[in-house]
Amino acid sequence: MASAENSRLARLLAHAIGPAPWYWKSFPTIHSAGNQRLSWTHHGESGPVAHLVTLSDDSLPGQALLALNTYCRPFPVAPSLLGIWCPEGRNIRVACFDPDQLKPFDLAEVAGWFKASSDRIYSATPPVADFEIPLSLGAGTHKIEVPEALQAIDELIIPTSYRALSNDDPAFALFVLHPQAGLAEVLPQRWFTASQYRVGQQWIPRAVRDPESHRIVGECFGVGTFLLEEDSCGLAAWIEKSS
């Protein structure tokens, strides 16, 4: 690929949202309808709230509105809501919160236990909407029921581990949700197999669609950044390989 095109795709991917806590700096700025000033904080690698990422009101030090455990990805939902998707057992959970309704809680409430738990999201306020999609869905397009609050989303690309029956089967897939249409497309990554990659140490944390070519660009942790073929299941080219 030409270097100029590589650079364009690399810039596109650099703005894609990745999972907590490693990619917390990619998290979107939150503008609530009530003009609250909210910010994300990563709580470091030691201490009672280590590795957690919290959303807080800058005027309330020591308190949080939302706490995210590993693998959560927040995303904006028009006009002023906050979406979060995360693995939840053998499902993908997609939740939606109204930032203006979030009640503050003391960080002591999540100290110690939350990081080690299977809970992904902690909030003193329930979401305004949420739904789950089973990871057992086979390749292809499936109808899904999406709550009204999340139907404003055009497309959500969800990279996830995928059950492989052999070392030559895809170990990762992209679940591409189209909430407006009520559809989920499951795209097993044919190239990402246990025979070719160190599954677990190497994985796909984020992917985004190129608005010019409409093809998907992604990152394979520990390997590099890639461009998929038009069917979004095959590897077309490496944009950049890790040294």
MIDOSE-1310 file (N, C-alpha, C; in nm, 2 decimals, decimal comma, always signed):
residues 243
masa	+0,08/-0,12/+0,00/+0,00/+0,00/+0,00/+0,09/+0,12/+0,00; +0,04/+0,23/-0,07/+0,12/+0,35/-0,07/+0,13/+0,41/+0,07; +0,25/+0,48/+0,09/+0,27/+0,53/+0,23/+0,17/+0,64/+0,27; +0,12/+0,72/+0,17/+0,02/+0,82/+0,20/-0,11/+0,76/+0,25
ensr	-0,15/+0,65/+0,18/-0,27/+0,58/+0,21/-0,25/+0,51/+0,35; -0,14/+0,45/+0,37/-0,11/+0,39/+0,50/-0,12/+0,49/+0,62; -0,07/+0,61/+0,59/-0,07/+0,71/+0,69/-0,22/+0,76/+0,72; -0,30/+0,77/+0,62/-0,44/+0,81/+0,63/-0,51/+0,70/+0,71
larl	-0,49/+0,57/+0,68/-0,56/+0,47/+0,75/-0,51/+0,46/+0,90; -0,38/+0,48/+0,92/-0,33/+0,48/+1,06/-0,39/+0,59/+1,14; -0,41/+0,71/+1,08/-0,48/+0,82/+1,16/-0,62/+0,79/+1,19; -0,69/+0,72/+1,09/-0,83/+0,68/+1,11/-0,84/+0,59/+1,23
laha	-0,75/+0,49/+1,24/-0,75/+0,39/+1,34/-0,71/+0,45/+1,48; -0,62/+0,55/+1,47/-0,58/+0,61/+1,60/-0,69/+0,67/+1,68; -0,80/+0,71/+1,61/-0,92/+0,77/+1,67/-1,02/+0,67/+1,71; -1,00/+0,54/+1,67/-1,10/+0,44/+1,71/-1,10/+0,41/+1,86
igpa	-1,21/+0,38/+1,91/-1,22/+0,35/+2,06/-1,18/+0,21/+2,09; -1,09/+0,19/+2,19/-1,04/+0,06/+2,23/-1,09/+0,03/+2,37; -1,05/-0,08/+2,42/-1,10/-0,13/+2,55/-1,03/-0,07/+2,67; -1,11/-0,06/+2,78/-1,06/-0,02/+2,91/-0,97/-0,14/+2,96
pwyw	-0,87/-0,11/+3,04/-0,81/+0,03/+3,06/-0,71/+0,07/+2,97; -0,66/-0,02/+2,88/-0,54/+0,01/+2,80/-0,56/+0,12/+2,70; -0,68/+0,14/+2,65/-0,71/+0,24/+2,55/-0,79/+0,36/+2,60; -0,79/+0,38/+2,73/-0,88/+0,48/+2,79/-0,87/+0,62/+2,73
ksfp	-0,75/+0,65/+2,68/-0,73/+0,78/+2,62/-0,80/+0,80/+2,49; -0,85/+0,69/+2,43/-0,93/+0,69/+2,31/-1,08/+0,72/+2,34; -1,12/+0,72/+2,47/-1,26/+0,73/+2,50/-1,31/+0,86/+2,46; -1,44/+0,87/+2,41/-1,50/+0,99/+2,36/-1,52/+1,09/+2,47
tihs	-1,51/+1,22/+2,44/-1,55/+1,33/+2,53/-1,71/+1,32/+2,54; -1,75/+1,34/+2,67/-1,89/+1,33/+2,70/-1,95/+1,47/+2,72; -2,05/+1,50/+2,64/-2,12/+1,63/+2,65/-2,26/+1,60/+2,69; -2,30/+1,62/+2,81/-2,44/+1,59/+2,85/-2,53/+1,70/+2,81
agnq	-2,66/+1,67/+2,80/-2,76/+1,76/+2,76/-2,77/+1,88/+2,85; -2,73/+1,85/+2,98/-2,73/+1,96/+3,08/-2,60/+2,04/+3,10; -2,51/+2,01/+3,00/-2,38/+2,08/+2,99/-2,29/+2,05/+3,11; -2,30/+1,93/+3,17/-2,21/+1,89/+3,27/-2,07/+1,87/+3,20
rlsw	-1,97/+1,90/+3,28/-1,83/+1,88/+3,23/-1,79/+1,74/+3,29; -1,78/+1,64/+3,21/-1,74/+1,51/+3,25/-1,61/+1,46/+3,19; -1,53/+1,39/+3,27/-1,40/+1,34/+3,22/-1,37/+1,20/+3,26; -1,29/+1,13/+3,18/-1,25/+1,00/+3,21/-1,11/+1,00/+3,29
thhg	-1,10/+0,91/+3,38/-0,98/+0,90/+3,46/-0,94/+0,75/+3,47; -0,81/+0,73/+3,45/-0,75/+0,59/+3,47/-0,68/+0,59/+3,60; -0,71/+0,50/+3,69/-0,66/+0,50/+3,83/-0,53/+0,43/+3,85; -0,45/+0,42/+3,75/-0,31/+0,37/+3,76/-0,31/+0,22/+3,78
esgp	-0,19/+0,17/+3,82/-0,16/+0,02/+3,82/-0,14/-0,03/+3,96; -0,17/+0,05/+4,06/-0,16/+0,01/+4,20/-0,26/+0,08/+4,29; -0,30/+0,02/+4,40/-0,40/+0,08/+4,49/-0,53/+0,01/+4,48; -0,63/+0,05/+4,56/-0,76/-0,02/+4,57/-0,84/+0,00/+4,45
vahl	-0,82/+0,10/+4,37/-0,90/+0,11/+4,24/-0,81/+0,10/+4,12; -0,70/+0,03/+4,13/-0,61/+0,02/+4,02/-0,67/-0,04/+3,90; -0,63/+0,01/+3,78/-0,68/-0,04/+3,65/-0,82/+0,00/+3,62; -0,89/+0,06/+3,71/-1,03/+0,10/+3,67/-1,03/+0,23/+3,60
vtls	-1,13/+0,25/+3,52/-1,15/+0,38/+3,45/-1,28/+0,43/+3,49; -1,29/+0,56/+3,54/-1,41/+0,61/+3,58/-1,45/+0,74/+3,51; -1,58/+0,76/+3,50/-1,63/+0,89/+3,45/-1,67/+0,97/+3,57; -1,63/+1,10/+3,57/-1,67/+1,18/+3,68/-1,70/+1,32/+3,64
ddsl	-1,77/+1,39/+3,73/-1,79/+1,53/+3,72/-1,67/+1,60/+3,79; -1,61/+1,69/+3,71/-1,49/+1,76/+3,76/-1,52/+1,84/+3,89; -1,64/+1,87/+3,92/-1,67/+1,95/+4,04/-1,69/+1,86/+4,16; -1,68/+1,73/+4,15/-1,70/+1,64/+4,26/-1,58/+1,55/+4,28
pgqa	-1,47/+1,60/+4,33/-1,35/+1,52/+4,35/-1,37/+1,40/+4,45; -1,31/+1,29/+4,41/-1,32/+1,17/+4,50/-1,44/+1,09/+4,47; -1,53/+1,14/+4,38/-1,65/+1,06/+4,35/-1,65/+1,03/+4,20; -1,74/+0,93/+4,16/-1,75/+0,89/+4,02/-1,89/+0,88/+3,98
llal	-1,92/+0,88/+3,86/-2,05/+0,86/+3,80/-2,07/+0,72/+3,74; -1,95/+0,66/+3,70/-1,95/+0,54/+3,63/-1,81/+0,48/+3,65; -1,80/+0,35/+3,67/-1,68/+0,28/+3,67/-1,68/+0,17/+3,57; -1,57/+0,16/+3,49/-1,56/+0,06/+3,39/-1,44/-0,04/+3,42
ntyc	-1,47/-0,17/+3,41/-1,38/-0,27/+3,43/-1,32/-0,31/+3,29; -1,23/-0,41/+3,29/-1,16/-0,44/+3,16/-1,25/-0,48/+3,05; -1,21/-0,44/+2,93/-1,28/-0,47/+2,80/-1,40/-0,39/+2,77; -1,44/-0,29/+2,85/-1,55/-0,20/+2,82/-1,51/-0,10/+2,72
rpfp	-1,60/-0,07/+2,63/-1,58/+0,04/+2,53/-1,70/+0,14/+2,54; -1,68/+0,26/+2,58/-1,78/+0,36/+2,57/-1,79/+0,42/+2,43; -1,91/+0,47/+2,39/-1,93/+0,53/+2,26/-2,04/+0,63/+2,27; -2,04/+0,74/+2,19/-2,15/+0,84/+2,20/-2,28/+0,78/+2,13
vaps	-2,39/+0,82/+2,19/-2,52/+0,79/+2,12/-2,60/+0,92/+2,11; -2,63/+0,96/+1,99/-2,70/+1,08/+1,96/-2,84/+1,08/+2,03; -2,88/+1,20/+2,08/-2,81/+1,32/+2,07/-2,71/+1,35/+2,19; -2,74/+1,29/+2,31/-2,65/+1,32/+2,42/-2,64/+1,21/+2,52
llgi	-2,65/+1,08/+2,47/-2,65/+0,97/+2,56/-2,51/+0,90/+2,55; -2,48/+0,81/+2,65/-2,35/+0,74/+2,65/-2,38/+0,59/+2,64; -2,32/+0,53/+2,54/-2,33/+0,39/+2,52/-2,21/+0,32/+2,57; -2,22/+0,19/+2,61/-2,11/+0,11/+2,65/-2,13/-0,03/+2,60
wcpe	-2,03/-0,09/+2,54/-2,05/-0,23/+2,51/-1,93/-0,31/+2,58; -1,96/-0,43/+2,62/-1,86/-0,51/+2,69/-1,90/-0,66/+2,68; -1,80/-0,75/+2,70/-1,84/-0,89/+2,71/-1,91/-0,92/+2,85; -2,01/-1,00/+2,84/-2,09/-1,04/+2,96/-2,11/-1,19/+2,96
grni	-2,02/-1,26/+3,02/-2,03/-1,41/+3,00/-2,01/-1,45/+2,86; -2,11/-1,53/+2,81/-2,10/-1,57/+2,66/-2,19/-1,48/+2,58; -2,21/-1,35/+2,62/-2,28/-1,26/+2,55/-2,20/-1,13/+2,53; -2,25/-1,04/+2,44/-2,21/-0,91/+2,43/-2,32/-0,82/+2,48
rvac	-2,29/-0,74/+2,58/-2,39/-0,65/+2,64/-2,37/-0,51/+2,58; -2,48/-0,44/+2,54/-2,47/-0,31/+2,49/-2,57/-0,23/+2,58; -2,52/-0,13/+2,65/-2,60/-0,05/+2,75/-2,59/+0,10/+2,71; -2,69/+0,17/+2,76/-2,70/+0,31/+2,73/-2,74/+0,39/+2,86
fdpd	-2,66/+0,49/+2,89/-2,69/+0,57/+3,01/-2,71/+0,72/+2,96; -2,79/+0,79/+3,05/-2,81/+0,93/+3,03/-2,72/+1,00/+3,13; -2,61/+1,07/+3,08/-2,51/+1,13/+3,17/-2,58/+1,22/+3,28; -2,69/+1,29/+3,24/-2,75/+1,38/+3,33/-2,82/+1,31/+3,45
qlkp	-2,85/+1,18/+3,43/-2,92/+1,10/+3,54/-2,82/+1,03/+3,63; -2,69/+1,02/+3,59/-2,60/+0,94/+3,67/-2,58/+1,01/+3,81; -2,59/+0,92/+3,91/-2,57/+0,97/+4,05/-2,43/+0,94/+4,09; -2,36/+1,04/+4,16/-2,23/+1,02/+4,20/-2,22/+0,91/+4,31
fdla	-2,11/+0,84/+4,32/-2,08/+0,75/+4,43/-1,93/+0,76/+4,47; -1,91/+0,73/+4,59/-1,77/+0,73/+4,64/-1,69/+0,62/+4,58; -1,56/+0,65/+4,55/-1,47/+0,55/+4,49/-1,45/+0,43/+4,59; -1,47/+0,45/+4,72/-1,46/+0,34/+4,81/-1,56/+0,23/+4,79
evag	-1,67/+0,26/+4,72/-1,77/+0,16/+4,69/-1,72/+0,05/+4,59; -1,62/+0,09/+4,51/-1,57/-0,01/+4,41/-1,43/-0,05/+4,44; -1,37/+0,00/+4,56/-1,23/-0,03/+4,59/-1,22/-0,18/+4,62; -1,12/-0,24/+4,56/-1,08/-0,38/+4,60/-1,16/-0,49/+4,52
wfka	-1,29/-0,50/+4,54/-1,37/-0,61/+4,48/-1,40/-0,59/+4,34; -1,43/-0,47/+4,29/-1,48/-0,46/+4,15/-1,38/-0,51/+4,04; -1,26/-0,47/+4,06/-1,16/-0,51/+3,96/-1,15/-0,66/+3,94; -1,16/-0,74/+4,05/-1,15/-0,88/+4,05/-1,28/-0,95/+4,02
ssdr	-1,39/-0,88/+4,01/-1,52/-0,94/+3,98/-1,54/-0,96/+3,83; -1,65/-1,03/+3,80/-1,69/-1,05/+3,66/-1,78/-0,93/+3,61; -1,81/-0,84/+3,70/-1,89/-0,72/+3,66/-1,81/-0,63/+3,58; -1,87/-0,58/+3,47/-1,79/-0,49/+3,38/-1,82/-0,34/+3,40
iysa	-1,95/-0,31/+3,45/-1,99/-0,17/+3,46/-2,05/-0,16/+3,60; -2,01/-0,05/+3,67/-2,06/-0,01/+3,80/-2,12/+0,13/+3,79; -2,25/+0,14/+3,84/-2,31/+0,27/+3,84/-2,42/+0,27/+3,95; -2,44/+0,38/+4,01/-2,55/+0,39/+4,11/-2,68/+0,42/+4,04
tppv	-2,68/+0,43/+3,91/-2,80/+0,46/+3,83/-2,81/+0,35/+3,72; -2,93/+0,29/+3,71/-2,94/+0,19/+3,61/-2,94/+0,25/+3,47; -2,90/+0,17/+3,37/-2,90/+0,23/+3,23/-3,05/+0,25/+3,18; -3,06/+0,34/+3,09/-3,19/+0,37/+3,03/-3,23/+0,26/+2,94
adfe	-3,13/+0,19/+2,89/-3,17/+0,08/+2,80/-3,04/-0,01/+2,79; -3,07/-0,14/+2,77/-2,96/-0,23/+2,74/-3,01/-0,36/+2,67; -2,92/-0,43/+2,60/-2,96/-0,56/+2,54/-2,84/-0,64/+2,53; -2,85/-0,77/+2,50/-2,74/-0,86/+2,49/-2,75/-0,94/+2,36
ipls	-2,64/-0,98/+2,30/-2,63/-1,06/+2,18/-2,54/-1,18/+2,22; -2,59/-1,30/+2,19/-2,51/-1,42/+2,22/-2,39/-1,43/+2,13; -2,28/-1,47/+2,19/-2,15/-1,49/+2,11/-2,16/-1,62/+2,03; -2,26/-1,70/+2,05/-2,28/-1,83/+1,98/-2,34/-1,81/+1,84
lgag	-2,38/-1,68/+1,80/-2,43/-1,66/+1,67/-2,34/-1,71/+1,56; -2,39/-1,77/+1,46/-2,31/-1,82/+1,35/-2,28/-1,71/+1,25; -2,19/-1,73/+1,16/-2,16/-1,64/+1,05/-2,28/-1,60/+0,98; -2,29/-1,47/+0,94/-2,40/-1,42/+0,86/-2,47/-1,31/+0,93
thki	-2,59/-1,28/+0,88/-2,67/-1,17/+0,93/-2,79/-1,22/+1,01; -2,81/-1,16/+1,12/-2,92/-1,20/+1,21/-3,00/-1,08/+1,25; -3,13/-1,10/+1,27/-3,22/-1,00/+1,33/-3,20/-0,99/+1,48; -3,20/-0,86/+1,53/-3,19/-0,84/+1,67/-3,29/-0,74/+1,72
evpe	-3,33/-0,75/+1,85/-3,42/-0,65/+1,90/-3,33/-0,54/+1,97; -3,35/-0,42/+1,93/-3,27/-0,31/+1,99/-3,36/-0,21/+2,05; -3,34/-0,17/+2,18/-3,42/-0,07/+2,25/-3,42/+0,06/+2,17; -3,52/+0,14/+2,18/-3,54/+0,26/+2,11/-3,42/+0,36/+2,13
alqa	-3,38/+0,37/+2,26/-3,27/+0,46/+2,29/-3,14/+0,44/+2,22; -3,12/+0,31/+2,17/-3,00/+0,28/+2,10/-3,02/+0,27/+1,95; -3,14/+0,30/+1,90/-3,16/+0,29/+1,76/-3,11/+0,40/+1,67; -3,05/+0,50/+1,74/-2,99/+0,61/+1,67/-2,86/+0,58/+1,61
idel	-2,80/+0,46/+1,65/-2,67/+0,42/+1,61/-2,68/+0,36/+1,47; -2,59/+0,40/+1,38/-2,59/+0,35/+1,25/-2,52/+0,22/+1,24; -2,40/+0,22/+1,30/-2,31/+0,10/+1,30/-2,22/+0,09/+1,42; -2,20/-0,03/+1,47/-2,11/-0,05/+1,59/-2,03/-0,17/+1,56
iipt	-1,90/-0,16/+1,54/-1,81/-0,27/+1,51/-1,75/-0,33/+1,64; -1,78/-0,45/+1,67/-1,74/-0,52/+1,80/-1,65/-0,63/+1,77; -1,52/-0,62/+1,80/-1,43/-0,73/+1,79/-1,44/-0,82/+1,91; -1,44/-0,95/+1,89/-1,46/-1,04/+2,00/-1,40/-1,17/+1,98
syra	-1,36/-1,24/+2,08/-1,31/-1,38/+2,07/-1,43/-1,46/+2,01; -1,39/-1,57/+1,94/-1,49/-1,65/+1,88/-1,46/-1,80/+1,90; -1,56/-1,88/+1,92/-1,53/-2,02/+1,95/-1,47/-2,09/+1,83; -1,35/-2,14/+1,84/-1,29/-2,22/+1,73/-1,29/-2,37/+1,77
lsnd	-1,33/-2,45/+1,67/-1,33/-2,59/+1,70/-1,20/-2,66/+1,67; -1,11/-2,59/+1,60/-0,98/-2,64/+1,57/-0,88/-2,53/+1,56; -0,75/-2,56/+1,56/-0,65/-2,45/+1,54/-0,65/-2,38/+1,41; -0,73/-2,43/+1,32/-0,74/-2,37/+1,18/-0,87/-2,29/+1,17
dpaf	-0,95/-2,29/+1,27/-1,08/-2,21/+1,26/-1,06/-2,07/+1,32; -1,14/-1,98/+1,27/-1,13/-1,84/+1,32/-1,14/-1,83/+1,47; -1,05/-1,77/+1,54/-1,06/-1,75/+1,69/-1,10/-1,61/+1,73; -1,13/-1,53/+1,63/-1,18/-1,40/+1,65/-1,29/-1,36/+1,54
alfv	-1,38/-1,28/+1,58/-1,48/-1,23/+1,48/-1,52/-1,09/+1,51; -1,57/-1,02/+1,41/-1,63/-0,89/+1,42/-1,78/-0,91/+1,42; -1,84/-0,86/+1,53/-1,99/-0,85/+1,53/-2,02/-0,70/+1,49; -2,08/-0,69/+1,37/-2,11/-0,55/+1,32/-2,26/-0,53/+1,34
lhpq	-2,29/-0,44/+1,43/-2,43/-0,42/+1,47/-2,48/-0,30/+1,38; -2,61/-0,31/+1,34/-2,68/-0,20/+1,27/-2,81/-0,18/+1,34; -2,80/-0,11/+1,46/-2,92/-0,09/+1,54/-3,04/-0,03/+1,47; -3,01/+0,07/+1,38/-3,12/+0,13/+1,31/-3,20/+0,03/+1,23
agla	-3,13/-0,07/+1,18/-3,20/-0,17/+1,09/-3,24/-0,29/+1,17; -3,19/-0,30/+1,30/-3,22/-0,42/+1,38/-3,15/-0,54/+1,33; -3,02/-0,53/+1,29/-2,95/-0,64/+1,23/-2,81/-0,65/+1,30; -2,76/-0,77/+1,31/-2,62/-0,80/+1,35/-2,56/-0,89/+1,25
evlp	-2,44/-0,85/+1,20/-2,36/-0,93/+1,10/-2,24/-0,99/+1,17; -2,23/-1,12/+1,17/-2,12/-1,19/+1,23/-2,01/-1,22/+1,13; -1,89/-1,17/+1,15/-1,79/-1,19/+1,05/-1,66/-1,26/+1,11; -1,66/-1,39/+1,10/-1,54/-1,46/+1,15/-1,42/-1,42/+1,07
qrwf	-1,31/-1,40/+1,15/-1,18/-1,35/+1,08/-1,11/-1,48/+1,04; -1,12/-1,51/+0,91/-1,06/-1,64/+0,86/-0,91/-1,65/+0,89; -0,84/-1,53/+0,88/-0,70/-1,53/+0,89/-0,65/-1,54/+1,04; -0,73/-1,51/+1,14/-0,69/-1,51/+1,27/-0,72/-1,65/+1,34
tasq	-0,62/-1,74/+1,33/-0,64/-1,87/+1,39/-0,53/-1,90/+1,48; -0,55/-2,00/+1,57/-0,45/-2,04/+1,67/-0,33/-2,10/+1,60; -0,34/-2,15/+1,48/-0,22/-2,20/+1,41/-0,13/-2,09/+1,36; -0,19/-1,97/+1,35/-0,11/-1,86/+1,29/-0,07/-1,75/+1,39
yrvg	-0,15/-1,74/+1,50/-0,13/-1,64/+1,60/-0,14/-1,69/+1,74; -0,08/-1,62/+1,84/-0,08/-1,66/+1,98/-0,21/-1,60/+2,04; -0,32/-1,68/+2,03/-0,45/-1,63/+2,07/-0,45/-1,60/+2,22; -0,49/-1,49/+2,26/-0,49/-1,44/+2,40/-0,38/-1,34/+2,42
qqwi	-0,26/-1,37/+2,38/-0,15/-1,27/+2,38/-0,17/-1,17/+2,26; -0,21/-1,22/+2,15/-0,24/-1,14/+2,03/-0,39/-1,15/+2,01; -0,45/-1,03/+1,99/-0,60/-1,02/+1,98/-0,63/-0,89/+1,90; -0,76/-0,87/+1,87/-0,80/-0,75/+1,80/-0,88/-0,66/+1,89
prav	-0,82/-0,55/+1,94/-0,89/-0,47/+2,04/-0,98/-0,37/+1,98; -0,96/-0,33/+1,85/-1,04/-0,23/+1,79/-1,04/-0,23/+1,64; -1,15/-0,19/+1,58/-1,16/-0,18/+1,43/-1,26/-0,07/+1,40; -1,24/-0,02/+1,28/-1,33/+0,09/+1,23/-1,34/+0,08/+1,08
rdpe	-1,45/+0,14/+1,03/-1,48/+0,13/+0,89/-1,42/+0,26/+0,82; -1,35/+0,24/+0,71/-1,29/+0,35/+0,64/-1,41/+0,41/+0,56; -1,44/+0,54/+0,58/-1,55/+0,60/+0,51/-1,53/+0,62/+0,36; -1,40/+0,61/+0,31/-1,37/+0,63/+0,17/-1,39/+0,49/+0,09
shri	-1,33/+0,39/+0,14/-1,33/+0,26/+0,08/-1,44/+0,17/+0,13; -1,50/+0,20/+0,25/-1,60/+0,13/+0,32/-1,55/-0,01/+0,36; -1,42/-0,03/+0,36/-1,36/-0,15/+0,42/-1,32/-0,13/+0,56; -1,30/-0,24/+0,63/-1,27/-0,23/+0,78/-1,12/-0,23/+0,80
vgec	-1,07/-0,14/+0,89/-0,93/-0,13/+0,93/-0,93/-0,16/+1,08; -0,83/-0,24/+1,12/-0,82/-0,28/+1,26/-0,68/-0,29/+1,31; -0,67/-0,32/+1,44/-0,55/-0,34/+1,51/-0,54/-0,48/+1,56; -0,43/-0,55/+1,54/-0,41/-0,68/+1,60/-0,30/-0,66/+1,70
fgvg	-0,33/-0,66/+1,83/-0,23/-0,63/+1,94/-0,11/-0,72/+1,93; +0,00/-0,66/+1,93/+0,13/-0,74/+1,93/+0,17/-0,78/+1,79; +0,09/-0,75/+1,68/+0,12/-0,78/+1,55/+0,13/-0,66/+1,46; +0,02/-0,58/+1,45/+0,02/-0,46/+1,37/-0,12/-0,42/+1,34
tfll	-0,13/-0,33/+1,24/-0,26/-0,28/+1,19/-0,28/-0,33/+1,05; -0,41/-0,35/+1,02/-0,45/-0,43/+0,90/-0,57/-0,37/+0,83; -0,58/-0,41/+0,70/-0,69/-0,37/+0,62/-0,76/-0,51/+0,58; -0,89/-0,52/+0,59/-0,96/-0,64/+0,56/-1,00/-0,63/+0,41
eeds	-1,03/-0,75/+0,36/-1,08/-0,76/+0,22/-1,23/-0,71/+0,22; -1,28/-0,70/+0,10/-1,42/-0,64/+0,09/-1,52/-0,72/+0,16; -1,50/-0,85/+0,18/-1,60/-0,93/+0,26/-1,59/-0,92/+0,41; -1,48/-0,84/+0,45/-1,46/-0,81/+0,59/-1,42/-0,93/+0,68
cgla	-1,39/-1,04/+0,61/-1,35/-1,16/+0,68/-1,21/-1,21/+0,65; -1,15/-1,16/+0,54/-1,02/-1,20/+0,50/-0,92/-1,08/+0,52; -0,79/-1,12/+0,54/-0,69/-1,02/+0,55/-0,64/-0,97/+0,42; -0,66/-0,84/+0,39/-0,61/-0,79/+0,26/-0,46/-0,75/+0,26
awie	-0,43/-0,67/+0,37/-0,29/-0,62/+0,37/-0,26/-0,57/+0,52; -0,13/-0,57/+0,55/-0,09/-0,51/+0,67/-0,06/-0,37/+0,64; -0,11/-0,28/+0,72/-0,08/-0,14/+0,71/+0,05/-0,11/+0,77; +0,07/-0,17/+0,89/+0,20/-0,15/+0,96/+0,22/-0,28/+1,05
kss	+0,34/-0,33/+1,05/+0,37/-0,45/+1,13/+0,45/-0,40/+1,25; +0,43/-0,46/+1,37/+0,50/-0,43/+1,49/+0,64/-0,48/+1,47; +0,74/-0,41/+1,53/+0,88/-0,46/+1,52/+0,91/-0,57/+1,61
